[in-house]
Amino acid sequence: MTRRLDFDPDTVERDLAALVLTIVELLRQLVERQALRRVEVGDLDEEQEERIGMTLMLLEDRMELLRERFGLTPEELNLDLGPLGPLLPTD
């Protein structure tokens, strides 16, 4: 399900949270992919891998809490970019 951004005076806080969380989720996914690439090529030592893994898990947990607080689902953060398709890749 894709969704276009539709601001309404009664839901502006939720809509703004959705926009911010969408950007954070996009960045989280990009960082996660980059970290996986670096692990695959052996760019990171064991401590760095552990730290990145813990950070990404913590960020995912916080994202879930914020989505719950604002009554958002992960699908609602995936904005419809029209002919370009959804913003976030669906794995």
mmCIF file as gemmi writes it, N, C-alpha and C atoms, coordinates in Angstrom:
data_model
loop_
_atom_site.group_PDB
_atom_site.id
_atom_site.type_symbol
_atom_site.label_atom_id
_atom_site.label_alt_id
_atom_site.label_comp_id
_atom_site.label_asym_id
_atom_site.label_entity_id
_atom_site.label_seq_id
_atom_site.pdbx_PDB_ins_code
_atom_site.Cartn_x
_atom_site.Cartn_y
_atom_site.Cartn_z
_atom_site.occupancy
_atom_site.B_iso_or_equiv
_atom_site.pdbx_formal_charge
_atom_site.auth_seq_id
_atom_site.auth_asym_id
_atom_site.pdbx_PDB_model_num
ATOM 1 N N . MET Axp A 1 ? 0.845 -1.182 0 1 0 ? 1 A 1
ATOM 2 C CA . MET Axp A 1 ? 0 0 0 1 0 ? 1 A 1
ATOM 3 C C . MET Axp A 1 ? 0.889 1.244 0 1 0 ? 1 A 1
ATOM 4 N N . THR Axp A 2 ? 0.714 2.081 -0.961 1 0 ? 2 A 1
ATOM 5 C CA . THR Axp A 2 ? 1.447 3.334 -0.993 1 0 ? 2 A 1
ATOM 6 C C . THR Axp A 2 ? 0.488 4.453 -0.644 1 0 ? 2 A 1
ATOM 7 N N . ARG Axp A 3 ? 1.048 5.533 -0.194 1 0 ? 3 A 1
ATOM 8 C CA . ARG Axp A 3 ? 0.226 6.626 0.307 1 0 ? 3 A 1
ATOM 9 C C . ARG Axp A 3 ? 0.859 7.936 -0.089 1 0 ? 3 A 1
ATOM 10 N N . ARG Axp A 4 ? 0.07 8.841 -0.567 1 0 ? 4 A 1
ATOM 11 C CA . ARG Axp A 4 ? 0.561 10.19 -0.871 1 0 ? 4 A 1
ATOM 12 C C . ARG Axp A 4 ? 0.475 11.019 0.392 1 0 ? 4 A 1
ATOM 13 N N . LEU Axp A 5 ? 1.374 11.954 0.532 1 0 ? 5 A 1
ATOM 14 C CA . LEU Axp A 5 ? 1.369 12.849 1.681 1 0 ? 5 A 1
ATOM 15 C C . LEU Axp A 5 ? 0.176 13.785 1.568 1 0 ? 5 A 1
ATOM 16 N N . ASP Axp A 6 ? -0.674 13.788 2.581 1 0 ? 6 A 1
ATOM 17 C CA . ASP Axp A 6 ? -1.909 14.563 2.552 1 0 ? 6 A 1
ATOM 18 C C . ASP Axp A 6 ? -2.071 15.249 3.904 1 0 ? 6 A 1
ATOM 19 N N . PHE Axp A 7 ? -1.661 16.507 4.002 1 0 ? 7 A 1
ATOM 20 C CA . PHE Axp A 7 ? -1.731 17.221 5.27 1 0 ? 7 A 1
ATOM 21 C C . PHE Axp A 7 ? -3.153 17.692 5.553 1 0 ? 7 A 1
ATOM 22 N N . ASP Axp A 8 ? -3.578 17.507 6.784 1 0 ? 8 A 1
ATOM 23 C CA . ASP Axp A 8 ? -4.898 17.904 7.259 1 0 ? 8 A 1
ATOM 24 C C . ASP Axp A 8 ? -4.663 18.625 8.583 1 0 ? 8 A 1
ATOM 25 N N . PRO Axp A 9 ? -5.304 19.769 8.82 1 0 ? 9 A 1
ATOM 26 C CA . PRO Axp A 9 ? -5.078 20.506 10.074 1 0 ? 9 A 1
ATOM 27 C C . PRO Axp A 9 ? -5.305 19.661 11.331 1 0 ? 9 A 1
ATOM 28 N N . ASP Axp A 10 ? -6.203 18.691 11.247 1 0 ? 10 A 1
ATOM 29 C CA . ASP Axp A 10 ? -6.492 17.865 12.415 1 0 ? 10 A 1
ATOM 30 C C . ASP Axp A 10 ? -5.442 16.785 12.653 1 0 ? 10 A 1
ATOM 31 N N . THR Axp A 11 ? -4.652 16.485 11.641 1 0 ? 11 A 1
ATOM 32 C CA . THR Axp A 11 ? -3.664 15.407 11.783 1 0 ? 11 A 1
ATOM 33 C C . THR Axp A 11 ? -2.249 15.88 11.468 1 0 ? 11 A 1
ATOM 34 N N . VAL Axp A 12 ? -1.999 17.164 11.566 1 0 ? 12 A 1
ATOM 35 C CA . VAL Axp A 12 ? -0.703 17.704 11.154 1 0 ? 12 A 1
ATOM 36 C C . VAL Axp A 12 ? 0.449 17.098 11.96 1 0 ? 12 A 1
ATOM 37 N N . GLU Axp A 13 ? 0.261 16.86 13.267 1 0 ? 13 A 1
ATOM 38 C CA . GLU Axp A 13 ? 1.341 16.278 14.062 1 0 ? 13 A 1
ATOM 39 C C . GLU Axp A 13 ? 1.674 14.871 13.572 1 0 ? 13 A 1
ATOM 40 N N . ARG Axp A 14 ? 0.656 14.063 13.328 1 0 ? 14 A 1
ATOM 41 C CA . ARG Axp A 14 ? 0.864 12.697 12.845 1 0 ? 14 A 1
ATOM 42 C C . ARG Axp A 14 ? 1.495 12.721 11.456 1 0 ? 14 A 1
ATOM 43 N N . ASP Axp A 15 ? 1.009 13.608 10.585 1 0 ? 15 A 1
ATOM 44 C CA . ASP Axp A 15 ? 1.55 13.699 9.234 1 0 ? 15 A 1
ATOM 45 C C . ASP Axp A 15 ? 3.007 14.151 9.237 1 0 ? 15 A 1
ATOM 46 N N . LEU Axp A 16 ? 3.335 15.101 10.098 1 0 ? 16 A 1
ATOM 47 C CA . LEU Axp A 16 ? 4.716 15.555 10.207 1 0 ? 16 A 1
ATOM 48 C C . LEU Axp A 16 ? 5.602 14.429 10.744 1 0 ? 16 A 1
ATOM 49 N N . ALA Axp A 17 ? 5.101 13.705 11.748 1 0 ? 17 A 1
ATOM 50 C CA . ALA Axp A 17 ? 5.849 12.561 12.281 1 0 ? 17 A 1
ATOM 51 C C . ALA Axp A 17 ? 6.076 11.529 11.183 1 0 ? 17 A 1
ATOM 52 N N . ALA Axp A 18 ? 5.06 11.28 10.367 1 0 ? 18 A 1
ATOM 53 C CA . ALA Axp A 18 ? 5.196 10.317 9.273 1 0 ? 18 A 1
ATOM 54 C C . ALA Axp A 18 ? 6.283 10.751 8.295 1 0 ? 18 A 1
ATOM 55 N N . LEU Axp A 19 ? 6.309 12.026 7.972 1 0 ? 19 A 1
ATOM 56 C CA . LEU Axp A 19 ? 7.318 12.543 7.047 1 0 ? 19 A 1
ATOM 57 C C . LEU Axp A 19 ? 8.726 12.389 7.629 1 0 ? 19 A 1
ATOM 58 N N . VAL Axp A 20 ? 8.901 12.777 8.884 1 0 ? 20 A 1
ATOM 59 C CA . VAL Axp A 20 ? 10.214 12.679 9.536 1 0 ? 20 A 1
ATOM 60 C C . VAL Axp A 20 ? 10.641 11.218 9.658 1 0 ? 20 A 1
ATOM 61 N N . LEU Axp A 21 ? 9.72 10.359 10.086 1 0 ? 21 A 1
ATOM 62 C CA . LEU Axp A 21 ? 10.055 8.945 10.236 1 0 ? 21 A 1
ATOM 63 C C . LEU Axp A 21 ? 10.349 8.291 8.892 1 0 ? 21 A 1
ATOM 64 N N . THR Axp A 22 ? 9.712 8.752 7.833 1 0 ? 22 A 1
ATOM 65 C CA . THR Axp A 22 ? 10.004 8.241 6.498 1 0 ? 22 A 1
ATOM 66 C C . THR Axp A 22 ? 11.451 8.558 6.116 1 0 ? 22 A 1
ATOM 67 N N . ILE Axp A 23 ? 11.87 9.774 6.38 1 0 ? 23 A 1
ATOM 68 C CA . ILE Axp A 23 ? 13.255 10.17 6.074 1 0 ? 23 A 1
ATOM 69 C C . ILE Axp A 23 ? 14.239 9.368 6.918 1 0 ? 23 A 1
ATOM 70 N N . VAL Axp A 24 ? 13.942 9.225 8.201 1 0 ? 24 A 1
ATOM 71 C CA . VAL Axp A 24 ? 14.824 8.453 9.085 1 0 ? 24 A 1
ATOM 72 C C . VAL Axp A 24 ? 14.887 6.994 8.622 1 0 ? 24 A 1
ATOM 73 N N . GLU Axp A 25 ? 13.751 6.421 8.243 1 0 ? 25 A 1
ATOM 74 C CA . GLU Axp A 25 ? 13.729 5.03 7.767 1 0 ? 25 A 1
ATOM 75 C C . GLU Axp A 25 ? 14.537 4.878 6.485 1 0 ? 25 A 1
ATOM 76 N N . LEU Axp A 26 ? 14.422 5.819 5.578 1 0 ? 26 A 1
ATOM 77 C CA . LEU Axp A 26 ? 15.21 5.773 4.357 1 0 ? 26 A 1
ATOM 78 C C . LEU Axp A 26 ? 16.706 5.791 4.682 1 0 ? 26 A 1
ATOM 79 N N . LEU Axp A 27 ? 17.111 6.689 5.556 1 0 ? 27 A 1
ATOM 80 C CA . LEU Axp A 27 ? 18.53 6.768 5.957 1 0 ? 27 A 1
ATOM 81 C C . LEU Axp A 27 ? 18.978 5.502 6.682 1 0 ? 27 A 1
ATOM 82 N N . ARG Axp A 28 ? 18.104 4.942 7.54 1 0 ? 28 A 1
ATOM 83 C CA . ARG Axp A 28 ? 18.43 3.711 8.261 1 0 ? 28 A 1
ATOM 84 C C . ARG Axp A 28 ? 18.693 2.576 7.275 1 0 ? 28 A 1
ATOM 85 N N . GLN Axp A 29 ? 17.835 2.465 6.259 1 0 ? 29 A 1
ATOM 86 C CA . GLN Axp A 29 ? 18.013 1.408 5.272 1 0 ? 29 A 1
ATOM 87 C C . GLN Axp A 29 ? 19.299 1.595 4.465 1 0 ? 29 A 1
ATOM 88 N N . LEU Axp A 30 ? 19.607 2.829 4.121 1 0 ? 30 A 1
ATOM 89 C CA . LEU Axp A 30 ? 20.849 3.1 3.385 1 0 ? 30 A 1
ATOM 90 C C . LEU Axp A 30 ? 22.08 2.761 4.214 1 0 ? 30 A 1
ATOM 91 N N . VAL Axp A 31 ? 22.072 3.148 5.489 1 0 ? 31 A 1
ATOM 92 C CA . VAL Axp A 31 ? 23.198 2.854 6.379 1 0 ? 31 A 1
ATOM 93 C C . VAL Axp A 31 ? 23.334 1.344 6.575 1 0 ? 31 A 1
ATOM 94 N N . GLU Axp A 32 ? 22.205 0.665 6.731 1 0 ? 32 A 1
ATOM 95 C CA . GLU Axp A 32 ? 22.236 -0.789 6.913 1 0 ? 32 A 1
ATOM 96 C C . GLU Axp A 32 ? 22.831 -1.477 5.68 1 0 ? 32 A 1
ATOM 97 N N . ARG Axp A 33 ? 22.423 -1.058 4.506 1 0 ? 33 A 1
ATOM 98 C CA . ARG Axp A 33 ? 22.979 -1.66 3.281 1 0 ? 33 A 1
ATOM 99 C C . ARG Axp A 33 ? 24.485 -1.4 3.157 1 0 ? 33 A 1
ATOM 100 N N . GLN Axp A 34 ? 24.886 -0.183 3.483 1 0 ? 34 A 1
ATOM 101 C CA . GLN Axp A 34 ? 26.308 0.15 3.42 1 0 ? 34 A 1
ATOM 102 C C . GLN Axp A 34 ? 27.093 -0.673 4.435 1 0 ? 34 A 1
ATOM 103 N N . ALA Axp A 35 ? 26.553 -0.833 5.628 1 0 ? 35 A 1
ATOM 104 C CA . ALA Axp A 35 ? 27.226 -1.63 6.658 1 0 ? 35 A 1
ATOM 105 C C . ALA Axp A 35 ? 27.361 -3.08 6.21 1 0 ? 35 A 1
ATOM 106 N N . LEU Axp A 36 ? 26.322 -3.631 5.619 1 0 ? 36 A 1
ATOM 107 C CA . LEU Axp A 36 ? 26.394 -5.014 5.128 1 0 ? 36 A 1
ATOM 108 C C . LEU Axp A 36 ? 27.456 -5.165 4.044 1 0 ? 36 A 1
ATOM 109 N N . ARG Axp A 37 ? 27.535 -4.189 3.159 1 0 ? 37 A 1
ATOM 110 C CA . ARG Axp A 37 ? 28.579 -4.229 2.118 1 0 ? 37 A 1
ATOM 111 C C . ARG Axp A 37 ? 29.969 -4.211 2.747 1 0 ? 37 A 1
ATOM 112 N N . ARG Axp A 38 ? 30.128 -3.351 3.752 1 0 ? 38 A 1
ATOM 113 C CA . ARG Axp A 38 ? 31.443 -3.253 4.401 1 0 ? 38 A 1
ATOM 114 C C . ARG Axp A 38 ? 31.793 -4.539 5.137 1 0 ? 38 A 1
ATOM 115 N N . VAL Axp A 39 ? 30.806 -5.192 5.739 1 0 ? 39 A 1
ATOM 116 C CA . VAL Axp A 39 ? 31.046 -6.475 6.409 1 0 ? 39 A 1
ATOM 117 C C . VAL Axp A 39 ? 31.445 -7.523 5.372 1 0 ? 39 A 1
ATOM 118 N N . GLU Axp A 40 ? 30.725 -7.562 4.253 1 0 ? 40 A 1
ATOM 119 C CA . GLU Axp A 40 ? 31.004 -8.553 3.209 1 0 ? 40 A 1
ATOM 120 C C . GLU Axp A 40 ? 32.416 -8.434 2.648 1 0 ? 40 A 1
ATOM 121 N N . VAL Axp A 41 ? 32.92 -7.215 2.508 1 0 ? 41 A 1
ATOM 122 C CA . VAL Axp A 41 ? 34.269 -7.049 1.951 1 0 ? 41 A 1
ATOM 123 C C . VAL Axp A 41 ? 35.349 -7.062 3.034 1 0 ? 41 A 1
ATOM 124 N N . GLY Axp A 42 ? 34.935 -7.194 4.285 1 0 ? 42 A 1
ATOM 125 C CA . GLY Axp A 42 ? 35.907 -7.28 5.374 1 0 ? 42 A 1
ATOM 126 C C . GLY Axp A 42 ? 36.495 -5.95 5.792 1 0 ? 42 A 1
ATOM 127 N N . ASP Axp A 43 ? 35.772 -4.87 5.557 1 0 ? 43 A 1
ATOM 128 C CA . ASP Axp A 43 ? 36.225 -3.518 5.884 1 0 ? 43 A 1
ATOM 129 C C . ASP Axp A 43 ? 36.195 -3.211 7.381 1 0 ? 43 A 1
ATOM 130 N N . LEU Axp A 44 ? 35.43 -3.98 8.135 1 0 ? 44 A 1
ATOM 131 C CA . LEU Axp A 44 ? 35.226 -3.681 9.554 1 0 ? 44 A 1
ATOM 132 C C . LEU Axp A 44 ? 35.823 -4.765 10.423 1 0 ? 44 A 1
ATOM 133 N N . ASP Axp A 45 ? 36.343 -4.354 11.58 1 0 ? 45 A 1
ATOM 134 C CA . ASP Axp A 45 ? 36.782 -5.366 12.528 1 0 ? 45 A 1
ATOM 135 C C . ASP Axp A 45 ? 35.569 -5.843 13.339 1 0 ? 45 A 1
ATOM 136 N N . GLU Axp A 46 ? 35.761 -6.84 14.151 1 0 ? 46 A 1
ATOM 137 C CA . GLU Axp A 46 ? 34.655 -7.459 14.892 1 0 ? 46 A 1
ATOM 138 C C . GLU Axp A 46 ? 33.949 -6.467 15.819 1 0 ? 46 A 1
ATOM 139 N N . GLU Axp A 47 ? 34.706 -5.612 16.464 1 0 ? 47 A 1
ATOM 140 C CA . GLU Axp A 47 ? 34.113 -4.612 17.373 1 0 ? 47 A 1
ATOM 141 C C . GLU Axp A 47 ? 33.247 -3.609 16.605 1 0 ? 47 A 1
ATOM 142 N N . GLN Axp A 48 ? 33.721 -3.166 15.456 1 0 ? 48 A 1
ATOM 143 C CA . GLN Axp A 48 ? 32.953 -2.236 14.636 1 0 ? 48 A 1
ATOM 144 C C . GLN Axp A 48 ? 31.658 -2.885 14.138 1 0 ? 48 A 1
ATOM 145 N N . GLU Axp A 49 ? 31.743 -4.144 13.72 1 0 ? 49 A 1
ATOM 146 C CA . GLU Axp A 49 ? 30.553 -4.865 13.285 1 0 ? 49 A 1
ATOM 147 C C . GLU Axp A 49 ? 29.529 -4.948 14.406 1 0 ? 49 A 1
ATOM 148 N N . GLU Axp A 50 ? 29.998 -5.28 15.594 1 0 ? 50 A 1
ATOM 149 C CA . GLU Axp A 50 ? 29.109 -5.395 16.752 1 0 ? 50 A 1
ATOM 150 C C . GLU Axp A 50 ? 28.454 -4.055 17.074 1 0 ? 50 A 1
ATOM 151 N N . ARG Axp A 51 ? 29.235 -2.994 17.056 1 0 ? 51 A 1
ATOM 152 C CA . ARG Axp A 51 ? 28.715 -1.659 17.374 1 0 ? 51 A 1
ATOM 153 C C . ARG Axp A 51 ? 27.675 -1.201 16.346 1 0 ? 51 A 1
ATOM 154 N N . ILE Axp A 52 ? 27.956 -1.416 15.078 1 0 ? 52 A 1
ATOM 155 C CA . ILE Axp A 52 ? 27.011 -1.042 14.024 1 0 ? 52 A 1
ATOM 156 C C . ILE Axp A 52 ? 25.735 -1.87 14.147 1 0 ? 52 A 1
ATOM 157 N N . GLY Axp A 53 ? 25.886 -3.153 14.386 1 0 ? 53 A 1
ATOM 158 C CA . GLY Axp A 53 ? 24.718 -4.022 14.538 1 0 ? 53 A 1
ATOM 159 C C . GLY Axp A 53 ? 23.835 -3.582 15.697 1 0 ? 53 A 1
ATOM 160 N N . MET Axp A 54 ? 24.431 -3.288 16.836 1 0 ? 54 A 1
ATOM 161 C CA . MET Axp A 54 ? 23.667 -2.848 18.008 1 0 ? 54 A 1
ATOM 162 C C . MET Axp A 54 ? 22.992 -1.504 17.74 1 0 ? 54 A 1
ATOM 163 N N . THR Axp A 55 ? 23.698 -0.597 17.089 1 0 ? 55 A 1
ATOM 164 C CA . THR Axp A 55 ? 23.136 0.719 16.776 1 0 ? 55 A 1
ATOM 165 C C . THR Axp A 55 ? 21.935 0.6 15.847 1 0 ? 55 A 1
ATOM 166 N N . LEU Axp A 56 ? 22.06 -0.231 14.818 1 0 ? 56 A 1
ATOM 167 C CA . LEU Axp A 56 ? 20.959 -0.409 13.882 1 0 ? 56 A 1
ATOM 168 C C . LEU Axp A 56 ? 19.75 -1.076 14.559 1 0 ? 56 A 1
ATOM 169 N N . MET Axp A 57 ? 20.001 -2.041 15.443 1 0 ? 57 A 1
ATOM 170 C CA . MET Axp A 57 ? 18.894 -2.678 16.169 1 0 ? 57 A 1
ATOM 171 C C . MET Axp A 57 ? 18.203 -1.673 17.088 1 0 ? 57 A 1
ATOM 172 N N . LEU Axp A 58 ? 18.985 -0.851 17.775 1 0 ? 58 A 1
ATOM 173 C CA . LEU Axp A 58 ? 18.422 0.171 18.659 1 0 ? 58 A 1
ATOM 174 C C . LEU Axp A 58 ? 17.59 1.18 17.859 1 0 ? 58 A 1
ATOM 175 N N . LEU Axp A 59 ? 18.101 1.606 16.712 1 0 ? 59 A 1
ATOM 176 C CA . LEU Axp A 59 ? 17.366 2.543 15.873 1 0 ? 59 A 1
ATOM 177 C C . LEU Axp A 59 ? 16.058 1.922 15.381 1 0 ? 59 A 1
ATOM 178 N N . GLU Axp A 60 ? 16.094 0.656 14.999 1 0 ? 60 A 1
ATOM 179 C CA . GLU Axp A 60 ? 14.878 -0.019 14.552 1 0 ? 60 A 1
ATOM 180 C C . GLU Axp A 60 ? 13.85 -0.095 15.688 1 0 ? 60 A 1
ATOM 181 N N . ASP Axp A 61 ? 14.305 -0.393 16.905 1 0 ? 61 A 1
ATOM 182 C CA . ASP Axp A 61 ? 13.404 -0.425 18.069 1 0 ? 61 A 1
ATOM 183 C C . ASP Axp A 61 ? 12.785 0.942 18.321 1 0 ? 61 A 1
ATOM 184 N N . ARG Axp A 62 ? 13.58 1.99 18.241 1 0 ? 62 A 1
ATOM 185 C CA . ARG Axp A 62 ? 13.068 3.348 18.477 1 0 ? 62 A 1
ATOM 186 C C . ARG Axp A 62 ? 12.068 3.756 17.392 1 0 ? 62 A 1
ATOM 187 N N . MET Axp A 63 ? 12.361 3.355 16.168 1 0 ? 63 A 1
ATOM 188 C CA . MET Axp A 63 ? 11.432 3.637 15.075 1 0 ? 63 A 1
ATOM 189 C C . MET Axp A 63 ? 10.091 2.962 15.342 1 0 ? 63 A 1
ATOM 190 N N . GLU Axp A 64 ? 10.132 1.733 15.808 1 0 ? 64 A 1
ATOM 191 C CA . GLU Axp A 64 ? 8.892 1.015 16.109 1 0 ? 64 A 1
ATOM 192 C C . GLU Axp A 64 ? 8.103 1.729 17.207 1 0 ? 64 A 1
ATOM 193 N N . LEU Axp A 65 ? 8.799 2.186 18.242 1 0 ? 65 A 1
ATOM 194 C CA . LEU Axp A 65 ? 8.124 2.914 19.323 1 0 ? 65 A 1
ATOM 195 C C . LEU Axp A 65 ? 7.477 4.199 18.814 1 0 ? 65 A 1
ATOM 196 N N . LEU Axp A 66 ? 8.187 4.923 17.984 1 0 ? 66 A 1
ATOM 197 C CA . LEU Axp A 66 ? 7.643 6.169 17.445 1 0 ? 66 A 1
ATOM 198 C C . LEU Axp A 66 ? 6.469 5.914 16.499 1 0 ? 66 A 1
ATOM 199 N N . ARG Axp A 67 ? 6.58 4.856 15.693 1 0 ? 67 A 1
ATOM 200 C CA . ARG Axp A 67 ? 5.446 4.518 14.821 1 0 ? 67 A 1
ATOM 201 C C . ARG Axp A 67 ? 4.213 4.2 15.66 1 0 ? 67 A 1
ATOM 202 N N . GLU Axp A 68 ? 4.411 3.439 16.725 1 0 ? 68 A 1
ATOM 203 C CA . GLU Axp A 68 ? 3.29 3.1 17.603 1 0 ? 68 A 1
ATOM 204 C C . GLU Axp A 68 ? 2.708 4.357 18.25 1 0 ? 68 A 1
ATOM 205 N N . ARG Axp A 69 ? 3.578 5.241 18.704 1 0 ? 69 A 1
ATOM 206 C CA . ARG Axp A 69 ? 3.119 6.47 19.367 1 0 ? 69 A 1
ATOM 207 C C . ARG Axp A 69 ? 2.214 7.29 18.456 1 0 ? 69 A 1
ATOM 208 N N . PHE Axp A 70 ? 2.548 7.339 17.178 1 0 ? 70 A 1
ATOM 209 C CA . PHE Axp A 70 ? 1.779 8.148 16.239 1 0 ? 70 A 1
ATOM 210 C C . PHE Axp A 70 ? 0.774 7.321 15.428 1 0 ? 70 A 1
ATOM 211 N N . GLY Axp A 71 ? 0.65 6.035 15.773 1 0 ? 71 A 1
ATOM 212 C CA . GLY Axp A 71 ? -0.321 5.187 15.085 1 0 ? 71 A 1
ATOM 213 C C . GLY Axp A 71 ? -0.005 4.955 13.626 1 0 ? 71 A 1
ATOM 214 N N . LEU Axp A 72 ? 1.263 4.737 13.329 1 0 ? 72 A 1
ATOM 215 C CA . LEU Axp A 72 ? 1.701 4.548 11.942 1 0 ? 72 A 1
ATOM 216 C C . LEU Axp A 72 ? 2.172 3.118 11.724 1 0 ? 72 A 1
ATOM 217 N N . THR Axp A 73 ? 1.966 2.625 10.532 1 0 ? 73 A 1
ATOM 218 C CA . THR Axp A 73 ? 2.496 1.32 10.154 1 0 ? 73 A 1
ATOM 219 C C . THR Axp A 73 ? 3.72 1.54 9.271 1 0 ? 73 A 1
ATOM 220 N N . PRO Axp A 74 ? 4.581 0.535 9.14 1 0 ? 74 A 1
ATOM 221 C CA . PRO Axp A 74 ? 5.732 0.694 8.246 1 0 ? 74 A 1
ATOM 222 C C . PRO Axp A 74 ? 5.302 1.024 6.814 1 0 ? 74 A 1
ATOM 223 N N . GLU Axp A 75 ? 4.185 0.454 6.382 1 0 ? 75 A 1
ATOM 224 C CA . GLU Axp A 75 ? 3.698 0.713 5.025 1 0 ? 75 A 1
ATOM 225 C C . GLU Axp A 75 ? 3.32 2.184 4.834 1 0 ? 75 A 1
ATOM 226 N N . GLU Axp A 76 ? 2.843 2.83 5.886 1 0 ? 76 A 1
ATOM 227 C CA . GLU Axp A 76 ? 2.437 4.232 5.775 1 0 ? 76 A 1
ATOM 228 C C . GLU Axp A 76 ? 3.632 5.171 5.61 1 0 ? 76 A 1
ATOM 229 N N . LEU Axp A 77 ? 4.825 4.677 5.917 1 0 ? 77 A 1
ATOM 230 C CA . LEU Axp A 77 ? 6.025 5.498 5.756 1 0 ? 77 A 1
ATOM 231 C C . LEU Axp A 77 ? 6.582 5.414 4.34 1 0 ? 77 A 1
ATOM 232 N N . ASN Axp A 78 ? 6.027 4.536 3.538 1 0 ? 78 A 1
ATOM 233 C CA . ASN Axp A 78 ? 6.518 4.34 2.186 1 0 ? 78 A 1
ATOM 234 C C . ASN Axp A 78 ? 5.717 5.208 1.225 1 0 ? 78 A 1
ATOM 235 N N . LEU Axp A 79 ? 6.169 6.442 1.051 1 0 ? 79 A 1
ATOM 236 C CA . LEU Axp A 79 ? 5.455 7.411 0.219 1 0 ? 79 A 1
ATOM 237 C C . LEU Axp A 79 ? 5.395 6.98 -1.241 1 0 ? 79 A 1
ATOM 238 N N . ASP Axp A 80 ? 4.294 7.284 -1.872 1 0 ? 80 A 1
ATOM 239 C CA . ASP Axp A 80 ? 4.103 7.023 -3.296 1 0 ? 80 A 1
ATOM 240 C C . ASP Axp A 80 ? 4.696 8.19 -4.078 1 0 ? 80 A 1
ATOM 241 N N . LEU Axp A 81 ? 5.683 7.894 -4.902 1 0 ? 81 A 1
ATOM 242 C CA . LEU Axp A 81 ? 6.335 8.928 -5.705 1 0 ? 81 A 1
ATOM 243 C C . LEU Axp A 81 ? 5.777 8.98 -7.125 1 0 ? 81 A 1
ATOM 244 N N . GLY Axp A 82 ? 4.544 8.556 -7.266 1 0 ? 82 A 1
ATOM 245 C CA . GLY Axp A 82 ? 3.896 8.595 -8.572 1 0 ? 82 A 1
ATOM 246 C C . GLY Axp A 82 ? 4.549 7.652 -9.546 1 0 ? 82 A 1
ATOM 247 N N . PRO Axp A 83 ? 4.953 8.139 -10.717 1 0 ? 83 A 1
ATOM 248 C CA . PRO Axp A 83 ? 5.516 7.258 -11.733 1 0 ? 83 A 1
ATOM 249 C C . PRO Axp A 83 ? 6.826 6.596 -11.306 1 0 ? 83 A 1
ATOM 250 N N . LEU Axp A 84 ? 7.488 7.148 -10.296 1 0 ? 84 A 1
ATOM 251 C CA . LEU Axp A 84 ? 8.745 6.552 -9.816 1 0 ? 84 A 1
ATOM 252 C C . LEU Axp A 84 ? 8.494 5.364 -8.901 1 0 ? 84 A 1
ATOM 253 N N . GLY Axp A 85 ? 7.263 5.228 -8.398 1 0 ? 85 A 1
ATOM 254 C CA . GLY Axp A 85 ? 6.944 4.12 -7.502 1 0 ? 85 A 1
ATOM 255 C C . GLY Axp A 85 ? 7.145 4.514 -6.049 1 0 ? 85 A 1
ATOM 256 N N . PRO Axp A 86 ? 7.215 3.525 -5.177 1 0 ? 86 A 1
ATOM 257 C CA . PRO Axp A 86 ? 7.362 3.808 -3.741 1 0 ? 86 A 1
ATOM 258 C C . PRO Axp A 86 ? 8.76 4.316 -3.397 1 0 ? 86 A 1
ATOM 259 N N . LEU Axp A 87 ? 8.843 5.127 -2.347 1 0 ? 87 A 1
ATOM 260 C CA . LEU Axp A 87 ? 10.124 5.698 -1.92 1 0 ? 87 A 1
ATOM 261 C C . LEU Axp A 87 ? 11.056 4.633 -1.372 1 0 ? 87 A 1
ATOM 262 N N . LEU Axp A 88 ? 10.545 3.806 -0.467 1 0 ? 88 A 1
ATOM 263 C CA . LEU Axp A 88 ? 11.372 2.813 0.209 1 0 ? 88 A 1
ATOM 264 C C . LEU Axp A 88 ? 11.328 1.483 -0.543 1 0 ? 88 A 1
ATOM 265 N N . PRO Axp A 89 ? 12.479 0.85 -0.697 1 0 ? 89 A 1
ATOM 266 C CA . PRO Axp A 89 ? 12.49 -0.451 -1.346 1 0 ? 89 A 1
ATOM 267 C C . PRO Axp A 89 ? 11.759 -1.475 -0.473 1 0 ? 89 A 1
ATOM 268 N N . THR Axp A 90 ? 11.03 -2.365 -1.108 1 0 ? 90 A 1
ATOM 269 C CA . THR Axp A 90 ? 10.356 -3.432 -0.376 1 0 ? 90 A 1
ATOM 270 C C . THR Axp A 90 ? 11.129 -4.709 -0.628 1 0 ? 90 A 1
ATOM 271 N N . ASP Axp A 91 ? 11.751 -5.207 0.418 1 0 ? 91 A 1
ATOM 272 C CA . ASP Axp A 91 ? 12.592 -6.396 0.287 1 0 ? 91 A 1
ATOM 273 C C . ASP Axp A 91 ? 11.785 -7.662 0.384 1 0 ? 91 A 1
